[in-house]
Amino acid sequence: MNVKHAGILLIFTLFFTAAQAKHNSDHPLSPEDWKEIMEKVVLLENSGLMPTLLPVIMSNRDILQLTDEQVTSFRAWRKNNYTNMVNVMNEIIEKMVQFRVESLRPSVSSEQLISFQSEIQELQRQLLVIKLSCRDLVMKSFTPAQWENFAFVVSDNPRLAGLLSQDNPGSH
């Protein structure tokens, strides 16, 4: 595994480990490598249809007043889905970069690019299925009070706060 792939894996480890929700200064990446990885993560997150909820939830579990059962359920979800999700995310990132390179090659046909794009979309669908399984767990387990606390937690994050409707998301 090269340094950049290890870095991508590291960034997702940071996102999904509540104890290390911030930048881990013990990693082997240079500041330039770290910046490139963060740009790729932002690109991937911006291209997704739904945000990654678990890192926010787990890093704010006290404010959200999660029960021990909820924490255990979320950790079990992470244990069962984390590796597959990271692998799919890494593959999406690699294919998106490769697509951009291939799109400027005169020898690559439009049909090849359409096929390539279909591969990326299938990977995005796979990622969405994984994220939806987390969403389902959150939707089934959050109480109305936890939804209110969640709205407070994300109120300083325009991307997430803007996604919450005026209605309580857990009441639908």
Disulfide bonds with the S-S distance in Angstrom:
none
